[in-house]
């Protein structure tokens, strides 16, 4: 005797497995906490890099145009853009450094110890 098939060509359990992507592995408590920590570190790094870029741009604009009293000159625009690109690169560097490279290794080691 076979189970009844639906109009889609599979029984209800089979459709549910396809929809959920198969058997999912459940995360341990430690894995969940480490994932949460990694997300928080990433968000903090993104925030810090954005703040760094904003502060550098504001410092440049205030120092150049307010303190030194220079006017915006069309022939100096490529120089200004070059400074802003440098500030953006510094922000990306802060973002990359903020996410520790040793985090995956620390996760693996802590999971190995928790298994023992």
C-alpha positions as CSV (number, residue, x, y, z in Angstrom):
1,X,0.0,0.0,0.0
2,X,1.4,3.4,-1.0
3,X,0.6,6.8,0.5
4,X,-1.6,9.1,-1.4
5,X,0.3,11.5,-3.6
6,X,-0.6,15.2,-3.8
7,X,-1.1,17.1,-7.0
8,X,2.5,18.2,-6.9
9,X,3.7,14.6,-7.2
10,X,5.0,14.0,-3.6
11,X,3.6,13.3,-0.2
12,X,3.3,16.0,2.4
13,X,6.4,14.9,4.4
14,X,8.6,15.0,1.2
15,X,7.3,18.5,0.3
16,X,8.1,19.7,3.8
17,X,11.6,18.4,3.6
18,X,12.1,20.1,0.2
19,X,10.8,23.3,1.5
20,X,12.9,23.3,4.6
21,X,16.1,22.4,2.7
22,X,16.5,18.9,4.0
23,X,17.5,18.0,7.5
24,X,19.0,21.0,9.3
25,X,21.7,20.7,11.8
26,X,20.8,22.5,15.0
27,X,23.4,24.8,16.5
28,X,24.8,24.2,19.9
29,X,24.5,26.9,22.5
30,X,28.2,27.8,22.1
31,X,27.8,28.0,18.3
32,X,24.9,30.3,18.7
33,X,26.7,32.6,21.1
34,X,29.8,32.7,18.9
35,X,27.7,33.5,15.8
36,X,26.0,36.3,17.7
37,X,29.4,37.6,18.8
38,X,30.8,37.5,15.3
39,X,27.8,39.5,14.0
40,X,28.2,42.0,16.8
41,X,31.9,42.4,16.0
42,X,31.1,42.9,12.3
43,X,28.5,45.6,13.1
44,X,30.8,47.4,15.5
45,X,33.6,47.3,12.9
46,X,31.3,48.7,10.2
47,X,30.1,51.5,12.5
48,X,33.7,52.4,13.5
49,X,34.9,52.4,9.9
50,X,32.0,54.7,8.9
51,X,32.7,57.0,11.8
52,X,36.4,57.1,10.8
53,X,35.6,58.1,7.2
54,X,33.2,60.8,8.3
55,X,35.6,62.2,10.8
56,X,38.5,62.3,8.3
57,X,36.4,63.9,5.6
58,X,35.0,66.5,8.1
59,X,38.5,67.2,9.4
60,X,39.8,67.7,5.8
61,X,37.0,70.0,4.8
62,X,37.1,72.1,8.0
63,X,40.9,72.4,7.9
64,X,41.2,73.1,4.2
65,X,38.2,75.4,3.6
66,X,37.5,77.0,7.0
67,X,40.8,77.2,8.9
68,X,43.1,77.8,5.9
69,X,40.4,79.8,4.1
70,X,41.0,78.2,0.7
71,X,38.3,78.3,-2.0
72,X,37.1,75.3,-3.9
73,X,39.1,75.4,-7.2
74,X,38.1,73.4,-10.2
75,X,41.7,72.5,-10.9
76,X,42.2,71.1,-7.4
77,X,39.1,68.8,-7.6
78,X,41.2,65.7,-8.5
79,X,43.4,66.3,-5.5
80,X,40.4,66.5,-3.2
81,X,38.9,63.4,-4.7
82,X,42.3,61.7,-4.2
83,X,42.1,62.6,-0.5
84,X,38.6,61.3,-0.1
85,X,39.5,58.0,-1.8
86,X,42.4,57.7,0.7
87,X,39.9,58.3,3.5
88,X,37.6,55.6,2.1
89,X,40.6,53.1,1.9
90,X,41.4,53.9,5.6
91,X,37.8,53.1,6.5
92,X,37.9,49.8,4.6
93,X,41.1,49.0,6.4
94,X,39.5,49.6,9.8
95,X,36.6,47.4,8.8
96,X,38.9,44.5,7.7
97,X,41.1,44.8,10.9
98,X,38.0,44.9,13.1
99,X,36.9,41.4,12.2
100,X,39.5,39.2,13.8
101,X,41.2,36.6,11.6
102,X,41.5,34.2,14.5
103,X,37.8,34.1,15.2
104,X,37.2,30.9,13.1
105,X,40.1,29.2,14.8
106,X,38.9,30.2,18.2
107,X,35.5,28.8,17.4
108,X,36.9,25.5,16.2
109,X,39.1,25.2,19.3
110,X,36.3,26.0,21.7
111,X,34.0,23.6,20.0
112,X,36.6,20.9,20.2
113,X,37.0,21.5,23.9
114,X,33.3,21.5,24.5
115,X,33.0,18.1,22.8
116,X,35.5,16.6,25.2
